[in-house]
Structures are given as C-alpha cells and as structure tokens.
Amino acid sequence: MDQIKEYINQIADISEKDWNFFTSKLQRRVIPKKTTFLKINEIENHISFIESGVVRLFIPKENPEKEITFGFSFENQFISAYDSFLTQRPSLYQLQTLTKTTILSITYKDLQEVYKTTQIGNLIGRLTAERLFLIKSKREQNLLNLTAEERYLQLFKERPELLKVIPLKYISSYIGVTAQALSRIRKRV
C-alpha cells in the first residue's frame, strides 16, 4: 500500500479518512507469469495499480506470431483496458503478465463510490486518466513521426530495463516491425 500512497501523494494530498475509505476498496492480487487476466470480449471491471511486475497489452491473432503488442505497464503504474473500463463494454484486446505481477485492484462500482464519497476521488481519477492519455498520445506520435530504429533507440533510452524482461518478439511488435527487422536494427546500433 505504500507504493500507491506515494503515487497518490505526488498528485494531491489525501485525508486519512479518504485514504482509509479508498484502501478499503482495494484488493491485492498476485498473478503468475504469462497469465492472461483479461481476455478479448470480456468487460474490464478493474483498474489496477502495479506493485511489482510487467503487463503487456495486446491484440491476439490465430497465429501467435502475428499478435500485436501495443503497450506495456510497469511497477508504480496503473493498468486497465481503460476504454472497456470506462464504457463497460467488451474489450478489444487482452492483458497478460510477462512476470509474476502483484496488483492492487478496484472495481468499477467501488471506484464510482470513491468518486461520490471522498473529497479527492474525482481529482485523482481525472489526473490518472490524463496521465494514461499522455502515454497513449506519445506512443501514437512516435509511431507517426519516428522511424523504427528511432523508436527502438528511444525505448532503450527511456526504459532499458524493459529490454531485460520483455521478449524481443513483443518489442518488435510494439515498435511496429518484424522480428527480423528488429534484429537488423539491433545489429546496426
């Protein structure tokens, strides 16, 4: 709980009463490595804070080699199929742990109650949504403005630990190239 409290304190001061109410709604879950914990066409009912581990967001295909990885979330970040969570409609993608992962989750219903009951809930929700939007926006801009090699170098610069824990096939999909093209990029740099 210390990690999520530190994260929230960076956003705003939260009263002890609001903190206690919020944490009473959190559920800790430990998810084994390589577990898909939200499948396509399921409705996302949780938004979760990652205490430890790495989660991949991807679109599955019949041939696993053709899966499209479009995001990763790490320790001290929130994870959710956020569009499905907000609309309460089926997800068009899946969430999978790449390592043993521990998360603190709150349900959609409980989060609405936190928004209604606490003084700080709406502010934290809005600021968290804004952070998730900025991450998505940056990724889209990178795909449109940078070459595959530039995307790889930026990824390596910003998150060198990522390259130690994430298989190259997921990294190649994430930067929008084939595994063979990523191999050529890695040889050049």
C-alpha positions in Angstrom: 0.0 0.0 0.0 3.0 2.3 0.5 3.7 2.5 -3.3 0.1 3.6 -4.2 0.0 6.1 -1.4 3.3 7.6 -2.6 1.9 7.8 -6.1 -1.3 9.5 -5.0 0.6 11.9 -2.7 2.5 13.1 -5.9 -0.9 14.0 -7.3 -2.6 15.5 -4.3 -2.9 15.5 -0.5 -5.4 12.9 0.7 -7.0 13.0 4.1 -6.7 10.0 6.3 -10.5 9.4 6.1 -10.4 9.4 2.3 -7.3 7.2 2.2 -8.9 4.6 4.6 -12.1 4.6 2.5 -10.2 4.2 -0.8 -7.9 1.4 0.5 -10.9 -0.5 2.0 -12.0 -0.9 -1.7 -8.6 -2.3 -3.0 -8.0 -5.9 -3.5 -4.4 -7.3 -3.8 -4.0 -9.9 -6.5 -0.9 -11.9 -7.3 -0.9 -13.1 -10.9 1.5 -15.7 -12.2 3.9 -15.1 -15.1 2.4 -15.4 -18.6 -1.2 -15.2 -17.4 -3.8 -13.5 -19.5 -6.0 -11.9 -16.9 -8.4 -10.0 -19.2 -9.4 -11.7 -22.4 -10.8 -10.2 -25.6 -14.6 -9.6 -25.4 -14.6 -9.6 -21.6 -15.7 -6.4 -19.9 -12.9 -4.7 -17.9 -14.2 -4.4 -14.3 -11.0 -3.2 -12.6 -8.4 -0.5 -12.7 -5.2 -1.7 -11.0 -2.0 -0.3 -9.7 1.1 -2.5 -10.3 3.1 -3.0 -7.1 5.5 -5.3 -9.0 5.7 -6.9 -12.4 5.2 -6.2 -16.1 1.9 -6.3 -18.0 1.5 -6.4 -21.8 -1.5 -5.1 -23.7 -2.0 -6.9 -27.0 -4.5 -7.9 -29.7 -4.4 -11.7 -30.1 -4.4 -13.4 -33.5 -4.9 -17.1 -34.5 -1.2 -17.3 -35.2 0.6 -16.1 -32.0 3.5 -14.8 -34.2 1.0 -12.2 -35.6 -0.2 -10.8 -32.2 0.0 -7.1 -32.0 1.6 -5.7 -28.8 0.8 -2.1 -28.3 1.6 -1.4 -24.7 3.4 -2.3 -21.5 2.8 -1.2 -17.9 5.3 -1.5 -15.1 5.7 -1.2 -11.4 4.1 2.0 -10.0 1.8 2.4 -13.0 -1.9 1.8 -13.5 -3.1 -0.9 -15.8 -6.5 -1.5 -17.3 -8.3 -2.0 -20.6 -9.3 1.6 -19.8 -11.7 2.1 -22.7 -13.6 -1.0 -21.7 -13.5 0.0 -18.1 -15.0 3.5 -18.8 -17.7 2.2 -21.2 -18.3 -1.1 -19.5 -18.3 -2.7 -23.0 -16.3 -5.7 -24.1 -12.5 -5.3 -24.5 -11.0 -5.5 -28.0 -7.6 -6.6 -26.6 -6.1 -8.6 -23.8 -3.9 -8.0 -20.7 -1.1 -10.5 -19.9 1.5 -10.6 -17.2 5.1 -11.1 -18.5 6.5 -11.6 -15.0 4.9 -12.6 -11.7 2.8 -9.5 -11.0 1.2 -8.1 -7.9 -1.6 -5.5 -8.4 -4.0 -3.6 -6.2 -7.4 -3.5 -8.0 -10.6 -1.5 -7.5 -13.8 -2.4 -9.3 -15.7 -0.1 -11.4 -18.6 0.0 -8.9 -16.3 0.7 -6.0 -14.4 3.4 -7.9 -17.7 5.2 -8.6 -18.4 5.1 -4.8 -15.0 6.5 -4.1 -15.7 9.4 -6.5 -19.0 10.1 -4.8 -17.9 9.7 -1.2 -14.4 11.2 -1.0 -13.3 14.8 -1.5 -10.2 13.9 -3.5 -11.5 10.9 -5.6 -12.6 12.9 -8.7 -9.3 14.8 -8.8 -7.2 11.6 -8.6 -9.4 9.9 -11.2 -9.1 12.8 -13.6 -5.3 13.2 -13.2 -4.7 9.4 -13.5 -6.9 9.4 -16.7 -4.8 12.4 -18.0 -1.6 10.5 -17.4 -2.9 7.4 -19.2 -3.9 9.7 -22.2 -0.5 11.3 -22.4 1.2 7.9 -22.5 -1.1 6.8 -25.3 -0.7 10.1 -27.2 3.1 9.9 -27.0 3.0 6.4 -28.4 0.8 7.4 -31.3 3.0 10.4 -32.1 6.1 8.2 -32.0 4.6 5.7 -34.5 3.7 8.6 -36.8 6.9 10.6 -36.5 9.8 8.3 -35.8 11.5 5.6 -37.8 11.5 2.0 -36.4 15.2 2.5 -35.4 14.4 5.8 -33.6 11.5 4.1 -31.8 13.8 1.3 -30.6 16.5 3.7 -29.5 14.0 5.8 -27.6 12.6 2.8 -25.9 16.1 1.6 -25.0 16.9 5.1 -23.6 13.7 5.6 -21.7 13.3 2.0 -20.3 16.5 0.0 -20.5 15.0 -2.5 -18.0 12.3 -3.3 -20.5 14.8 -5.0 -22.8 15.9 -7.3 -20.0 12.4 -8.6 -19.1 10.4 -8.4 -22.4 10.9 -10.9 -25.2 12.2 -9.3 -28.4 9.1 -10.6 -30.4 6.9 -8.3 -28.2 9.3 -5.4 -28.5 9.4 -5.8 -32.3 5.6 -5.8 -32.4 5.4 -2.8 -30.1 7.7 -0.7 -32.3 5.9 -1.9 -35.4 8.4 -4.1 -37.1 9.0 -7.8 -37.8 11.4 -9.7 -35.6 13.8 -9.9 -38.5 13.8 -6.1 -38.9 14.4 -5.6 -35.2 17.4 -8.0 -35.4 18.8 -5.8 -38.2 18.2 -2.7 -36.2 19.9 -4.2 -33.2 23.0 -5.1 -35.3 23.3 -1.5 -36.6 23.1 0.1 -33.1 
